[in-house]
Amino acid sequence: MKKNQHVLPHPDGWAVKGEGNDKATSVHPTQSVAIAAATKIAVNQQSEVLIHGRNGQIRERNSHGNDPFPPKG
């Protein structure tokens, strides 16, 4: 099942959390390490990584799925 991976602020650093999951998959000391972990999962699942800022808003998204090229629209 393809689940987008979210990189979110966490009291112990940065968390990687699968979309719809209650608990974090993993927690990392820095955002860059969390992004690397989320990217590895997303590549495996052919899903997206959604990177949130400290305020919780999505600031970036990276797709690792089956994107059409050229993009539609």
N, C-alpha and C positions, 0 to 999 in steps of 0.2 A: 504494500500500500504506500502510495506517495504522500508523504507529509512534509509540508514546508517547515523549514527549521528557522526558529527565531532566536536572535542573539539579544538578550535582555539584561538590563542592570539587575544586579543581585546583591544582597548585603555582603556577600563574601567575594564580590568581584563582578563577573559576567557569567550569565547562564545561557546554555543552549537548551531550547525547549521545543519539542515537536508540536506542531499545530494541533490544538485540541487536548494536549496532555495537561494533567494537573501538576505534575512534578517535572523538574528540570532533568534532562538527560545527563548533563554534566555541568560543573561549575568551574570557572577558570579565573586566574588572578588578573588577566588583562583582556581587553576586548579583542585584540588581534589574535590571541591564542584561541579564544572562543569562536571567532570567525573561521579560523582554520579548521577547528573541530566540526563546526556546523557545515562547512563546505564539503568536508570529507563525507559526511552523512548524506548531504544533498546530492552529491555526484553519484553515490551508490544508489540512491532512491530516485534519481532523475527528477528532483524537485527544486524549490527555490530557497535561498537564504535571505531572510529579512532582518536587516540590521537596525536596531533601535538605538536612539541616542539616550543620554542620561535622563531626559524628560519623558522617555517612553514612546515617543513618536518615531515612526519608521523614517529613517534618513537615507536608506539605500536598500536596493534589492538586486540580487544576482541570481539569474536562472541557470540551472544546471540540468535542464530537462530537454525535451524534444521540441525546441523552438523552430518554427518555420523560418526559412531564409529564402528570399527576403521577407521581412515581417509584413503582415497584412496591414493595410491602411496607409 
